[in-house]
Amino acid sequence: MQQSSKIPRLLIISLDGFRHNYLHEHNLPTLNRFRNEGVQAKHGMQPTFPTMTFPNHISIATGMYQEDHGVVYNIFYDRLLNITIGMSNDRDNRQWSNPKVEPLWITATKQKVKCAVLFWPACQNKFNGIRPLIYSWSYTDDIPFREKIDNAISYFREINFYLSEPDKQGHTYGPDSPKVRDTLIRLDGDIEYLLYKVKCELNDDLNIIILSDHGMTKVKKVIRPFVDKYLNKKSVETSILSGALFNVMPRTGLTETVYNSLRNIPNVTVFKRNEIPERFRYS
């Protein structure tokens, strides 16, 4: 890229579920050009726990751990607000009332920086009464990536850009599948198209950050605590099972019963909330 203008332009692209070794396992010349010619994190990015899309995108945007910004799952029940919160929350339900939780697009907006946030989780919500100048209301795969690129290029000063791929294909077909390979090759071509547009329409004057929220691995066995009779569903108020994490809220007086039942599941570690190790930053 050429030297930036006096007021730098910035584009942040998140490729959901882009595993660290995809760059080495597949022929991705454009993405590897970023790695070889630009600046990269020496040891990669360490996701926050748990490694899920919604909480990690809020951590990326705020620089906070999940126990601090409050998004602890892709979908979860907030006992204080008495609502269920997830990435599809279109309405503002006071879930972002903590003034300490401030995404970078809100910081930019407060400083009068023109900012657009496209399809990033929670970008449609108000943070302490503030939204960015431009934002997308909800995520959709119906709009091709290159059309989203065209829209992004037309805005500019700072843009956050979220894409659900290759996460969607990785979850459905597995990280080593031909579907993921084909998606990565297509994404690499789309990034090449982005560079072409930047050169033609922005005079090659754009800082670009490409990142991901978490990786992907093979699943050898699925455990369903209720279906597999490890736990009686009537013993818990609420439960969320997604990926490798199972959260439950035991009914009053049944905490020890639920705890001991879950400990019977092979190869599973069970923590009460006040016993979660500090390294997880999750309690």
C-alpha positions in Angstrom: 0.0 0.0 0.0 1.1 3.6 -0.6 1.5 6.1 2.3 -1.8 6.9 3.8 -3.5 10.3 3.7 -3.5 12.7 6.6 -6.6 11.2 8.0 -6.0 7.4 7.6 -8.7 5.1 6.2 -9.1 1.8 7.9 -11.0 -1.4 6.9 -11.3 -4.2 9.4 -12.4 -7.6 8.0 -13.4 -10.5 10.2 -13.4 -14.0 8.5 -15.4 -16.0 11.0 -13.9 -19.4 12.0 -10.7 -18.9 9.9 -8.4 -21.5 11.4 -4.8 -20.5 11.9 -3.3 -23.1 9.5 -5.7 -22.5 6.6 -3.0 -20.2 5.2 -0.5 -23.0 5.0 -2.9 -25.8 4.0 -4.5 -24.2 1.0 -3.5 -22.1 -2.0 -4.4 -18.6 -0.9 -2.0 -16.2 -2.6 -3.8 -13.0 -1.8 -4.3 -13.7 1.9 -0.7 -14.9 2.1 0.4 -11.7 0.5 -1.1 -9.8 3.4 0.9 -12.1 5.8 4.1 -11.8 3.9 4.1 -8.1 2.9 2.2 -6.7 5.8 2.4 -6.9 9.6 1.2 -10.0 11.4 0.8 -11.1 15.0 3.8 -13.2 15.8 1.9 -15.8 17.8 -1.5 -15.2 16.2 -4.6 -14.1 18.1 -5.8 -15.9 21.2 -9.6 -15.9 21.4 -11.4 -15.3 24.6 -13.2 -18.1 26.3 -15.5 -19.6 25.1 -14.3 -19.4 21.5 -17.6 -18.4 19.9 -18.6 -15.7 17.4 -20.7 -13.3 19.3 -18.5 -12.9 22.5 -15.3 -12.9 20.6 -16.4 -10.2 18.2 -17.4 -8.0 21.1 -14.0 -8.7 22.7 -12.3 -7.7 19.4 -14.3 -4.5 19.2 -14.0 -3.5 22.9 -10.6 -5.0 24.0 -12.5 -6.6 27.0 -12.8 -10.1 28.3 -16.2 -11.7 28.3 -16.6 -11.4 32.0 -16.2 -7.6 31.6 -18.3 -6.9 28.5 -21.0 -9.4 29.5 -21.5 -11.3 26.3 -20.7 -14.9 27.4 -22.3 -17.0 24.6 -23.7 -16.7 21.1 -27.1 -16.7 22.9 -27.7 -16.5 26.6 -30.2 -15.5 29.3 -29.5 -12.2 31.2 -31.0 -12.6 34.7 -30.8 -8.9 35.5 -32.6 -7.8 32.3 -34.8 -11.0 32.2 -34.3 -11.3 28.5 -32.4 -13.7 26.1 -29.6 -12.0 24.2 -28.1 -13.2 21.0 -26.6 -12.0 17.7 -30.0 -11.7 16.2 -31.2 -9.2 18.8 -32.5 -6.3 16.6 -34.0 -4.4 19.5 -32.3 -2.3 22.1 -33.2 -3.8 25.5 -30.7 -1.9 27.8 -28.2 -4.7 27.2 -25.5 -2.1 26.4 -26.1 0.3 29.2 -22.7 -0.1 30.8 -20.6 3.0 29.9 -17.4 1.0 30.1 -18.4 -1.3 27.3 -17.5 0.8 24.2 -16.8 -0.7 20.7 -14.2 1.0 18.7 -16.9 2.3 16.2 -18.6 4.1 19.1 -15.3 5.6 20.2 -14.7 6.7 16.6 -18.3 8.1 16.3 -17.9 10.1 19.5 -14.7 11.6 18.0 -16.6 12.7 14.8 -14.9 10.0 12.7 -17.1 8.8 9.9 -17.6 5.1 10.7 -19.5 2.3 9.0 -20.1 -1.2 10.6 -21.4 -3.8 8.2 -22.9 -7.0 9.6 -20.7 -7.0 12.7 -22.5 -8.6 15.8 -24.4 -5.9 17.8 -23.5 -3.1 15.3 -27.3 -2.3 15.0 -27.6 -1.7 18.8 -27.2 1.5 20.6 -24.3 1.7 23.1 -25.2 4.3 25.7 -27.5 5.9 23.2 -25.0 6.1 20.3 -24.9 4.3 17.0 -22.3 4.7 14.2 -23.2 6.8 11.2 -23.7 3.8 8.9 -24.6 0.3 10.1 -26.4 -2.8 8.8 -29.5 -3.9 10.6 -29.0 -7.7 10.4 -26.6 -10.2 8.8 -27.4 -11.9 5.5 -25.6 -14.3 3.2 -28.0 -13.3 0.3 -25.7 -10.4 -0.6 -22.5 -11.6 -2.4 -19.2 -10.7 -0.7 -18.1 -8.6 -3.7 -21.3 -6.5 -3.5 -20.5 -6.0 0.2 -17.0 -4.9 -0.8 -18.5 -2.4 -3.2 -20.7 -1.0 -0.5 -17.8 -0.7 1.9 -15.6 1.1 -0.5 -18.3 3.7 -1.1 -18.3 4.8 2.5 -15.0 5.5 4.1 -13.3 6.7 6.9 -13.4 3.6 9.1 -15.3 0.4 8.5 -15.8 -2.8 10.4 -16.8 -5.7 8.2 -18.0 -9.2 9.3 -18.3 -12.3 7.1 -19.7 -15.6 8.3 -17.4 -17.6 6.2 -15.6 -20.0 6.4 -17.2 -20.6 9.8 -20.5 -21.7 8.3 -19.0 -24.3 6.1 -16.6 -25.5 8.8 -19.5 -26.2 11.2 -21.5 -28.0 8.6 -18.9 -30.0 6.7 -15.8 -30.0 8.9 -12.6 -27.9 8.7 -10.8 -30.3 6.4 -13.7 -30.6 3.9 -13.7 -29.7 0.2 -16.5 -27.3 1.0 -14.2 -25.3 3.3 -11.3 -25.5 0.7 -13.6 -24.1 -2.1 -14.9 -21.4 0.2 -11.4 -20.3 1.2 -10.3 -20.1 -2.5 -13.3 -18.0 -3.3 -12.7 -15.7 -0.4 -9.1 -15.3 -1.5 -10.3 -14.2 -4.9 -12.8 -11.8 -3.3 -9.9 -10.2 -1.2 -8.0 -9.8 -4.5 -11.0 -8.0 -5.9 -11.0 -5.8 -2.8 -7.4 -4.8 -3.5 -8.3 -4.0 -7.1 -11.1 -1.7 -5.9 -8.9 0.0 -3.4 -6.3 0.7 -6.1 -8.8 2.0 -8.6 -11.2 4.0 -6.3 -9.1 4.9 -3.3 -5.7 5.4 -5.0 -4.3 2.4 -3.0 -4.8 4.5 0.1 -6.3 2.2 2.7 -5.1 0.4 5.8 -6.6 -3.1 6.0 -6.7 -5.5 9.0 -7.9 -9.1 8.3 -8.6 -11.2 11.4 -10.7 -14.0 12.7 -12.6 -14.6 15.9 -11.7 -18.3 16.5 -10.5 -21.4 14.8 -12.1 -24.8 14.0 -11.5 -28.4 14.8 -12.9 -31.8 14.0 -15.7 -33.2 16.3 -15.2 -36.9 17.1 -18.2 -37.4 19.4 -21.3 -35.4 20.3 -22.6 -35.6 23.9 -26.2 -34.5 24.6 -26.6 -34.4 28.4 -30.4 -34.7 28.5 -30.9 -37.1 25.6 -28.0 -39.3 26.8 -29.6 -39.4 30.3 -26.8 -37.8 32.2 -29.0 -35.0 33.4 -32.7 -34.7 34.2 -34.0 -31.6 32.3 -36.5 -30.9 35.2 -33.5 -30.2 37.5 -32.4 -27.0 35.7 -34.1 -23.6 35.1 -32.2 -22.9 31.9 -29.5 -24.5 29.8 -27.5 -23.7 26.7 -25.5 -26.4 24.8 -23.4 -25.2 21.9 -20.1 -26.5 20.7 -17.9 -27.8 23.6 -19.6 -25.8 26.3 -22.7 -26.6 28.3 -24.2 -23.9 30.6 -26.9 -24.8 33.1 -28.7 -22.9 35.9 -29.9 -25.5 38.5 -33.2 -25.2 40.2 -33.1 -24.0 43.8 -31.7 -26.7 46.1 -30.5 -28.9 43.2 -27.1 -27.4 42.6 -25.1 -30.4 44.0 -27.4 -32.9 42.2 -26.8 -31.2 38.9 -23.1 -30.8 39.5 -22.6 -34.5 40.4 -24.7 -35.6 37.5 -22.6 -33.6 35.0 -19.3 -35.0 36.5 -20.4 -38.5 35.4 -20.0 -37.5 31.7 -16.7 -39.0 30.4 -13.9 -36.5 29.5 -15.9 -33.5 30.7 -14.7 -31.0 33.3 -17.4 -29.3 35.4 -17.0 -26.0 37.2 -19.4 -24.1 39.5 -19.4 -20.4 38.7 -17.2 -19.4 41.6 -14.7 -22.2 40.8 -14.0 -21.3 37.2 -10.2 -20.9 36.8 -9.0 -17.3 36.6 -7.2 -17.9 33.3 -10.6 -18.2 31.6 -11.7 -14.8 32.6 -15.2 -16.0 32.6 -16.7 -15.7 36.1 
